[in-house]
């Protein structure tokens, strides 16, 4: 699927640098061969790379990430390298309480990083001044957690240098002058390091940071006992109902608890820009720090024992405390017990105080939510949630005030001032979403419903209020002043979904009358434009409409995303970036949003991509790759609505199906696979029937258009898309020549307490669980299927053994199949070696069983006995590959792989 058009724009909180798709240099990679076709006996030997036309796209240097200063007068370009080497992922990590921790860095493992920072002034004409490079840190430093000071005069960031050395691999905090680019360490002592497992640091004011540090008194990590102190015991003698999903990387014993404490315990330290320090509280497992808008207080959250062996850290006992900004404890807001028994029903929540935050429009007023249904979404009660407010330091025993009562589940608040706040509530089962207008400072003004709609109905989406930054660094709804008009105006920023595709817009909206005026709309003939941020909010008070300035992104089918400033009233575009095209080979690809109908009348959509220069009238039908991901809906009308834009730039990620445009494939990207359950009907009870009907409609459409060869259509998907792929090969073998399933779950009895959007248990919906599981239909799969899975998959539900067991089931029935296990990889794949190998495997599979397919429907692809073919599967230290059925030396095609590679490359 295309990647987000905002993939280069960073909203720089202290943790925004963690992008697992970026990373270190690819100069050092494992040794592997680059030949594209060899005899079957050597197919498991080491890592491979795909043909150059695919490899070169993946290896293209990434564009920098961007961030604007709080004063909107500067922009920084955060430079990054391409895919990380496998050595990065292979570093030892601790798997504790749902976390993966790099013990050398004392941070989350597998962090990518920036390699440099460039600062540009935004000139009066909205163009960029020359780059000022941030200097002073060591060569080769890896940069993370870049954060602006509230006044925009400084940048804070962390660096690490030598990964092999235990000390210099730890993260140090640095400060840079935003005018000169000169940087230096924040701490005067070289022995103070960042503990970045949870939070990292936060600006308390313009010259002071609160930093999570590794306690100076910390010694060596605990050693695992050679002889256990006793058996591992879990008990439920109280008969408590505890239903949890298949969480991964949980604590297993007392040693794990000690190790978790060792790496997560933090000493908070207040440090000023001149290097003066002060310890803040005692060491604890702090998880977040949030300063009040007036910088006088801090909300400090922490977790503590007793820990749990069945849920991750997010459900551990949680304490929230209020402290003064200079480090004095004021009061405890809550101390919540371990939450092992949150029901699995959607919209179920933790009991007690939750979503504790500061009002963005007040100096130091707290608000939070408390459930009235015990956290159980199946309990019918009114109200369901209550929002409370209270000053940071109540006077004379002042009790919390009820701000608003909700019958659905609390979803959030957009604050403006004492006369306006928007409160959101929603309910998943009905897809209902409501927006309330509230006057926080006027108890006599009755709250009223502003919008009440279905979250699935994208055509009715009115948009979200545009927020402005305050001097305190918070974000509130922007009040808009219109000349000679006393109306109360805000701006709604909407995606503008229509039957012709998304046309983003800005509406000037009168909050009192509901009247609206469209003040900006995306150009729709060629371009797709989206409003990213408000840029005219440097001054306090209402914003004058005639002085409005916004940042937009602009792209087209063939032009990659660039950023522009637009200033009212002329609305002239000033381009501020000029990123090169990331894959010029595909610059003239063809893209079309197509519509067609399922046999039950449901309207479906897909994005059809065709290679540059392709003409179906002269070139004939192409091999086609169908790549999708099912979704659940409550109504047929909503399922049939168009999502996306025909003018969006086709972002191609490292494992995107669109890479095969360079191999002369037609790509059917994201054909909608709606699984609909109207009213009280459960969508998954007819999952297989609706899945097959949707796929049939899509395949019929591309064949009707003459762009896809009916015998050369492959299906693929990742995660739930892999689940889809296996089911389609089992239940609709007439549609596809082969399949590619990555990181999927295939046996739903292994996820008995719900999966994806299914919140019934296995015992409540046994037939659905079984019928949806392609594992149970392994005997029906006759078309070639390629299974790929990360060996360290930590996604709930998609354990690596899902692919292992599914492959064994396929092999037990002689199915033509291949299993590739990627060492050190998780649910998504990161290392260059792994990604290149996935692309090689996929390309080979598509050539052999799609491009070269000449079999009739249902024809067996075996070219030897099951035993002979299975014996040719091999396991290697570099990548684990097992193949069965069709793994013999005979070719099904009369075009070998090298010939196919040469022809497709030369044709481009």
N, C-alpha and C positions, 0 to 999 in steps of 0.2 A: 504494500500500500504506500502511496506517496507520503513522504515525511512532512511534518508541519512546516508551514511557510514561515513560522517564527523561530525556526531552529537556530538562527544566528543571533537573536535578540535576547539579551539577558536582563532579567529583573534582579539586580544583584543584591540579594540577601547574602549573608555570610556563607551560606552553603550552596550557592548557585553553581559552583564550578564542577559539580559532580556529574559529568556526562559520560556514561559508560561506553559511548560509541566513539569518543575522541580518544586522545591518549598520546603515548610516547612515540618516539621515532621508530620507524620500521626498518632502520638500517641494519639492525641485528636480528635476524630471523634464523629459525632452524634450517638446516640444509634439506632441500627437497628437490625432486626432479620436476622438470617443466615439459616433459613429453606428454602428449594428450591422449595417446592410445597405445596400449601395449597388450601383450597376451593376457588372458584372464588370470593366469597363475600369479601374476605380479600385482594384481589390482589392490592389494592391501598394503603395499610397500611404501610407507611414509606419507608425508604431506605433499599435496600436489597444488598446482596453480591452474586456473582456467585459461582459456585462450586470451591473447593480448587484448582483444577488443572488449572483453569483460574486465580483465585485470587492470587495464589502464584507467577505466572509469572509477574503480574502487580505490585505486592508489592516488587519484587526483588530490592535490593538497586541499584541506578544508578551509573554508573562508573563516575569518575571525568572528568571534561573538562580540556583541556591542552592548554598551551600557551608557546611559546619559546621567550626568551629574544632577544632584537635587535642584540646583539652580538653573538647570537646562542651558548652561553656557558652555559645557564641555561634553565630549563623547570619548569613551575609551574603546579601543580595539583590543580584544583579548585574543592573542595569537595561539594557535594550537597545531599539533601535528596530526598525522593520519593514525591508522590503526595501531594499537600497541602490540608488541611482540608477545609470544606465548610465555616467555620468561616472566613477564609481569604477573600473569595470572597464576603461574606455577609457584609463586612465593608462598611460604607457609602462612596459613590463616587459621584463626580460631573461630569455630562455629558455635555461637553461644546465644541462647534466648532469641533466636530469629535473626541474629546479626552475624556478619562475617567481618572479623577484625584483623587488620594487619598489625601483628604484634610488634614489628620494628617501628612502624610509623605511629602506632597507637591511634589509629583512625580506622574508618571503614576500609575494607580491602578493595582492591580493584579500582581505586580512584584514578580517573584521568586527570589531566592537568593542563594549564596554559604554559606556554614557553616564553611569553613576553607580553608587555603592556605598552600600547601606544596611546598617547593623549592628544586629542585635537580640540582646538578652540572652535566654537561655532561663531562665525563672524556675523556682523550685522546684516549682511545680505543672505544669511542662512547657509552659506557655504562653509566648508571646513578649512581651518588653517593648517599649516604644516604639522607633521607629527612630532611630538616630543616623546622620546622613548624613556620609559622608566629604567633607571640605571642604579648601580650600586650593589646589587645582589650578585652572588657568585655565578660564573658561567655554568650553564647546564642545570640551573635551578628549576624545580618543578613548582609551579604557582597554583595555589588554590584559594578558595574563600575570599575573593576580592570584594571589598565593601567600601562604599563612599562614607565619609564622615557626614553628619547632618548638614553642615554648612558647605559641603562640597570642596573644601580646601585640601583634604587629605584622602589618601586611599590606604586601607589596611589590607594585608594579604598574608598568606602563609607561604613559606618555601621549605623545600627539602632538597637535599643535594645528593649525597652518596648513599644509594640504596643498600650497598653492601656493608657499610659501617653502621653499627647499631645506633650511635648517637646522632650522626649527621643525617640519618634517614628520618629522624623525628622532625616534627614540624615546628619551625620557629615563626614568630609573628614579626612582620615588617611593616613600616610606615613609609609612604611616599608623598612628597609634596606635589600637589596636582598642578602647580604652575611650572615648576622646574623639572619634575620627573625624578629628582634625587630621592633615593630611598636609603633606609637604615634599619637596623633591628630595633624593635620597640623596647625590649627588655635590656637593661644594662648587663645583667648576668647572662653568660652564655649557657647556663645550665637550666634555664626555664624553657620548657617545651609545651606545646599545645596538646591537650587531650581532645581529640576531635571525633570521638566515637559517637557522641550525641551532638550537643551544641558545640560551638567553637569560641566565638566572641561576639560582643554586641557593643555598639557605641552608646554609652550612657549619656554623653553630651558631646560637644564639639571637640573636646580635648581629652576625654577619658574613655577608656574601654574596660569592660568587664570580661575577663579572659578565663576560659577553662584550661587549667594547667595540670600537668602530671605532678602529684604531690612530691615535693623534694625528699620527703622521708620514705618514699616507696622503695622497697628493696627488690630482690629477685622474684620472679613469678613463682607461685606455688608449684611444688613437684607432685606429680601424680603418684599416689601410693602404689608400691609394687603389689601389695596384698590388700584387697578391699576390706573395709571395716565391717562389712556385712552385706546382705543381699539388697537389691534395689526393690523397694516396696512402694506400691501405690494402693490406697485403700478407699473404698466408698461404702463403708459400713453404715453411714448416715443415709444412704439411698438417695443422695442428691442427683438430680438430673443434670448431667453435664454433657452437652453435645458440641463438639468442636470439629472444625475442618482439619484437613491433613497438613497442619503447620510443619515446617521444616526447621532444622538446625536448633532444636530445643535443648534446654539444659537436661542432662541425663543423670547427674549424681552430685554429691557434695563437692567433689573436686571441680566440676564445672561451675558450681555456684561460687567457689572461691576464685576461680579464674575470671569469671564474669566481674566480680567485685574488683579484682586486681586491675583489669584493663579499663573499667568504666568509672572508677572512683576519681573524682576531680577535686582539686583545690581551686576555688574561684579567687581571682586576684584582680583588684582594681589597679589599673596602671594608667598614668597620665602620659602625655606625649613627651614630657621631659624625662621619663623613665622612672619616676617615683612610683612605688608599689605599696599595696596594703592588702593583706589577706582578707577575704570576704567570707565569713562563716567558717564552719568546719568542713573537712573533706566529706563528700557524699557522692552518690550517683546522680548528679544533676543532669536533667534532660533538656531544660529550656530556660531562657532568661528573657524577660520582656520588660523594658523600661516604660514607665508611664509617660504620656505626652509632655508633661511638665518637667520630666527628668528628675523628679523627687523620689520616686519609688521604683521598685523592681518586683515583678512577679517571678518567683523562683520555683520551678517544678523539679521534683526528684522522685526516684523509685527506691524501694527498700525491701528487705526481707519481711516475711517469708516469700521466696520465689516459687515459681510453678514449673513443673516438668511437662505440662500438657498445653500451655499457651505461651506465646512469645512475650517479650519485655513490655509491649504496649499494654498488657493486661496485668502487669505486676502491681502490687500495692503502690499507690501514687499519693504524694504529698505536695500540696501547693501552699507556698508561704509568701507573705508580704514583707519586704525588707525596705529600709530607706536606702537611697542611692549611695550613702557613705558607709553602708555595711552594718546597720543596726537592725536586728530582728524586731518586727512590729507585731505580727500575729499570724496564726495558721488559719488558712481558709478552709482546707479540707485535708483529710487523710483517708483515702479510699482503700478498701480491702482488695485483695486479689480478685480479678474478675474472670473466673474460669467458667462461669455458668451463664454468659450472655447467650440468649437463644440464637439459633441460626437463622431464624426468619428475618428477611430483609427489613430494615428500619428498626431492628432491635439495637439497643445501646447499653452502655454501662450505667448502672444505677448511681445516683448521687450527683454532685456538682460536676458539670462538664462544660467545655467551651468557655473557659474563664478567660476574659480579655478586658482590655481597657477600652472605654468609649473613645473613639477617634476624635470626637469633637469637644471633649472635656479635658481639663488638666489631669485629673486623677480619679475618675469614676470607673468602678468595676461593673461588669455585667457577666452573667452566666446563665446556664439553663439547668433545670432539674426535671427529670422525667416523672410522670405521675402514674405510669403503668408498670413500674418496676423494671423498665428497660425491655419488656417483652412486647413486641409488635402485635402478638396475637391477642393481647388483652384489650378488650373494648372499654375505653374510659374517656371522659371529657372533663377537663382538658387533658391532653396527652403530655404536653410540655408546658412549663412555665418559665418565662424569662424574668430574672431578677436583676436589680441594680442596687449599688451601695457605694458610698464614698470610700476611699482607701482607708481613712481613719474615721469611723463613725463617731459622732459626738454623743455623749450621754447614753450609750447603749442603743443607739439608733439601729433599728432592724432593717433587713433588706426590704426593698419596695418591689412589689409586683409590677413589672413593666408591661407584659403582655402574656395572654394565655393562648395556646395553640391546640387545635384538635388534630393536626397532622404532626409530622416530625420537624422540629426546628432545623432550618437549613442555613441561616446566616442573617446578618444585619448590615445594611449600608447606612452609616450615620451621615448627617448633614449638619444640623444645628438643633436648637431647642424646639424649632417649629416643624422639623421634618426628619424622619428616619423611615427606611423601607425594611420591613421584616419579611423573611421568606420562610415558607414551610412547604413540605412535599410528602407524598406517600407513594412508595414504589409500586405497590400492587395495583393501584389504579392509575399510576403515572400522573396524578394530580399535583399541580404546583400552584401555590397562591402567593401573592405579594400584597402586603398590608401597608397602608400609609398611616403613620403614627406621628403625633406631635409630642415629643418627649417632655417638653416643659409645660404642657397644658393638659391637666387631668380632665378638664371639662370638654375637651375635644374628643369625640368618639372615634376610635380607630375605624378605618374603612378599607374594604378590599379594593385594590387597584387593578390587579389582574388575577383571574382564576381560569386556568387553562390546563391542557394536557402537555406534559413535557415532551411527548412524542410528536406533537403537532408543530413541526418547525415552521410551517407557513404562518402560524399565528404568533410567533415569537416577537414581542414588541421591542426587544433589546434590553440591555442593561445600562444603568446610569453610569455616565463617565465620572470618574473620580479625579479630584485634584489633590495635589500634595500640599500639606500645611507647613508652616514654619517649624512646627514640632516634629515633622517627619512622618506624620500619619496621613491617611488618605480619606477624604470625605467627599460626598456628592458635590459636584460643582454647581453652584448657583449661577445662572446665566441672566445677564441684564440686557434687555432689548430696548433700544431707544424708543421713547415716547410710548412705553407700554408698561403697565403696572402688574402684568401677570407674573406668576411664580413659575419660572422656567428651569428645567434641567435638560440635559442632553441624553438621549437614549442611543446607544451604540448597538446596532443589530446586524445579524449575519445576512438578513434579507433573503431567506429561502423562498424560491418561487419555482413553478413548474419548469422554468427555463434554466434553473440553477441559482446559486447564491449571488445576490447583488447587495453587498454590504452598504449600510446607510448610517447617517446621523439624523435623528429627529429632534427638533426643538419641541419640548413637551411641556405643556402647562399642567402642572401637578394638580391644580384645583379643578380645571374644567375638562381635562383629558384631551383638549385640542392639540394637534401636533402639526408641525411644518417641517418638511424635509429640507435640511440645509446643506446636505452633502450626500452624494451617492456615487458608488463605484462606477467608473467607465465600464460599459458592459459589452461593447462590440468586439474589443480585442483584449482588454486587460481585466485583471482581477485585482482590486484594491481593497485594503482593509485598514481601518484605523487602529493604530497600535497604542498611542498615548496622547494625552493632552500636554502641550508644551508651553502654554501661556499662563501657567499657574505660579509664577514667581512671587507675585504680590498677593497679600491677603485680601479678602472681600470678594464681592461678586465679580464675575468675569464678563467683560463687555463683548457682546456677540461680534461686533465689528473689529475686535482686536484678537479674535480667536486664532490660535495656532496649534496645529496637530501634526503628529508624525504618522505617516501611512507607509504601508508596504505596497509595492506594485510589481506585478508579474504577468506573464502571458504563457501561452502554450510553449513558446520557444524562447522566451526571455526569462532568465532567472531572477529571483527576488532582489529588488533594490529598495532602498528607503528614501523617502522624500519628506520635506517639510512643506506644509500648506498653510498659508496665512490669509485670513479674512481681511477685507472683503473681496479682494481680487481672486483668491483661491488659486493662485499661481503655484505650480509645483516646482520646488527646488530640490534637485537630486543631491543626496549627500553621500551615497555609496556608489561604487562602480565595480562590483565584484565580477571577475571573469566568469564566463560560462563554464560550469564544472565538467561538462562532457560534450565538447564541441562536435564529436562524432555523431551525436544524436540531436544536434541543435535543430534539425528540421523534421523531427519525428511528427507523426500525425496523431492527433488526439480528438476523440469525440465522445460526448456523453450520449448514450443510447437508451431508449425506452422500449420496453416490450411487456408482454402480459403472461402471467401464469395461467394455467388452465382453469383455476378457480376464480379468475378475474382480477387477481391482485396485480397492480402495476409494479413493475420491477425496473431497476436502472442498473447501469454498469458504465465503466469508462473503458472504451476501446482504444488501444494504442496500436499503431501500425508503424513499421520501420520507415526511415527516411527514403523518399523516392518510390515507395511501393504504389503500384497501380493494379487493383484487382482485375481490371479488364484485360490487361496484358500479362500480368505476372501470375494470375491464377491464385487459388487458395493457398494459405500458408499453414505451417504447423502452428498450433495455438496453445498458450498456457493460460489456464483458468485459475485465478488466485483469489481467494475470498475468505470471509470470516462471518459466520451466521450471527444474527441478532434477534432478540425477542421483542415482540410488539403486542399491544393490547387491542389494536384495531387495524383492519385492512386498509383503511384510508391513510392512516399515519405511515403504515409500512410502505405504501406506494408513493410517498412524497419524495421529491428529488433532493438529494443532499450533495453538497459540493458544487464546484463551478467548472464549466467547460474550459475556462480560461486560466485555471490554476496551473502553475509551472509543475511539471512532473518531477518532483523531488525523488531522486534515486538513492536509496540507502545501500549500505554494503551488501545486504542480502536480498535486495528488492527483486521482484519478478521482472521489473522493467529492464533489468540488465539484458534480458534475452531479446530485446529489440535490436541489440547489436549483433544478434545471431539470426536475424531475419525471422523472428517469431511475431505473430500477432499476440497481443497480451490483453486478456479480458480481466481488468483489474477491479476488484471490489464489486462483482455482481451481487446485488442484494439477495440475501438468503433469509427472508423474514420467517421466523417461527412465531405464528400468531395464536394467541389464546384470548378470545374475546369474552368479556363478562367473567363468569366464574370458571371458564374452561382453562385448564393448564396447558400452556403452549407446548411443552415437551411431550405431552401425551400423543401428539401427532407429529413428532419431530421428523421421523424418517420420511413420512409421506410428503411433508412440506419441503423438506430438504431436496428430495428427488424432483419434485415438481418445479422448484426454483431452478435447479441445475438444468433440467430438460428445457425449460423456456430459454435460458441463456444460450445453451448449445444450439438449439434450433435457430436462434436469432443470428449468431455469427455464421452459421452455415448458410442461412437464407441470404445473407449479405454477400456471400461468396468470398469471404476473407479467411475462413478456416476450413481446412480439409477435414471432412467428417471422421476419418480414421486416424487423424493426427492431432487430437486434442488431449492435452495432459491437464491434470488437476493438482493443485497444491495449496498448502496453507501451513501456518505456524500456530502452535498452541491449540486453541479451540478450532482453528482452521485446519489443523492436522487431524483432529477428531472428525471434522467434516469430510476431509479427504478420504479417510479410511471407510467411513460410512458410505460415501458415494461409490467407492470401488466395490463395496459389498452389495449395495442395493441398486446401483445403476451402472452395471459394468458395460452396458451398451453405449454409454455416453463417452467414455474416456479410454485412451490407449494405455495410460499409466498414471501413477500418482507419486507425489513427493510430500511426505508428512514430517514436519519438524517439531520436536519438543511437545508432542501431544500426550493426551491421556486417552486410553482406549478401553479401559475396563472400569465402569462406573461403580462397581461394587467395592473398588478400592478407595472410593471417596464417598463413604456411606452417609455422611452428614451434609450433603449438598455439594454442588459444583456450579461454576459459572453463575447463571441467574436462577438456578433450581434450588429452592429452599425447603423442599420436602426431603425427608430422610429415605434411605433405601427401604426401610420397613413400611413407610407410608406409601411409596410408589414403586414397589418392587418390579412390576412389569415394565414401567417406563425406564428404570435404570438398566434393566437387562436388554430391552429392545433398542435402546440408544447406544449400547456398547458394541462397537465393531469387533471387540475381542470375542464376543459371543457369536459373531458371524464370520469368524476367520475362515471357516470352511467354504464360505461363499466367494471369497476374494480370489479371482482368477487372473486379474490384470496385474502387471508388475508394480510393486510398491517399494519406494525408497524411504526408509525410516532414518531420521537423524535426530540425535538427542545429546544435550550437554551432560557430561558425567556428573557434574555438580549442580544439577538443576535444583534450585531452592524455591521454586514457585509452588504455592499450595495446590496440590492436586496432580501436578505433572511430574511425579517422581520418575527418575530415570528407569526404574524397573518397569514402568508402564510400557516403554518401548521394548525392553528386554523380553518381557513376558508375551507381548503381542507378537514379536518376531518368532518366538518359540512356537506360538500357536499357529502362525502362518507356515512355518517350516514343518510343523507336524502334519500339515495338510498339503504339503508339496507346493505351496504358493511361490511364485517367482518373486523373491524379495531380497532386500539388502538392508543391513543395519549398520549405521555409522555412529559410534559413540565418540564424542569429542572430549578428550581429557581437559580437565580444569575449567570447562565452560559451564555456564549457568543456563538459565532459561533462554536468554538471548545470547548471541555469540559475539565475542569482543576481539579476540586475538587475530592478528593478520593471518597467521598460519591456518587457524581454524576456519576463518571466513573464506579464504582462498580455496581451502579443501572442500568446503560445503559447495562452493560455486562449481568446482571441478566435478564433484560427484553429481550435482544437479545437471550440469551440462552434458556429461556422459550419459546419464539416465535419459535425458530428453532426446539426445541423438539416437540412442540405441532403441528406445521403446516408444518414441513418438515420431520423430522425423523419419526414422527408417521403418516404421510400422506398416506392414502390408497384410496383417492378419484380418480375418473376418471376426465379427463380434463373437466373443466367447471362446475363440480359438486358444488353445493352450500354447504358451510361449516356451515350454520346456524344450531344450535341445539335448537333453540327456536325462538320465535317471535322477531322482531326488537325491539319492546317496552320492552319486558322482558330483552333482552340482554343489551340494552342501559341503563336500569335502574340500572344495576349492576355496571356501571362506577362510580367512586368516585373521590373526590378531597380532597387532604390532604395538610397540611401546609408543610410537608417535601418534597414531590414530587407530582406534579399534574398529575393524570392518568385518562384518560377517555377511555372506551372501548365500542364497539358496535358490534353486529352481531357475534355470536359464543362465547359470554361471559357467556353462561349458565353453569350449573354444570356438564353437560354430557361431557364425554371425547370422542374424535374422535378415540383415539388410545386404544390398549389393553395393552400398556406399560405405567405405570404412570411415572411421572417426576423423582421421587426418584429412581425407578428401572433403568431408563435410566442413571441417574447420577452415580449410583453405578456400572453399567456394564461398562460404558465408562471409569470410573476412574480406575477400576481394570484391564481393558485390557491394560492400559499403565503402 
